[in-house]
């Protein structure tokens, strides 16, 4: 079971790397001048590759987390809250995909400042999930 835990942590860390970096690419995309097609295309290529890379990692992180949950039989309010936060992260991940599609279609209406704030959400969730998983406060 410790190998499953190691793999789960590895997938979570990798997924969060993508959740931290993809919105940073969005910041840069929101700042690209309309006449800078090459820069826009390069950033869209980077964002698309990152999103395609991090999606299976997210699914593996969740699957391994469920394996641990059902294997250890954890219970308690902390786990239910942590699970709700993970569901929120999955929604955030899916919303990043929607934002990427909007950028590709030229439909982005958000500013680079909005994306800077948007980028901070996974940081707060990571803090909460780590607190819950380590301290199991309730």
Buried (B, 14 or more C-beta within 10 A) or exposed (E): EEEBBEBBBBBBEBBBBBBBBBBEBBBBBBBBEEEEEEBBEEBBEBBBEBBEBBBEBBBBBBBBBEBBBEEEEBEEEBBEBBBEBBEBBBEBBEEBBEBBEBBBEEEBEBEEEBBBEBBEBBEEBBEBBEBBBEEEEE
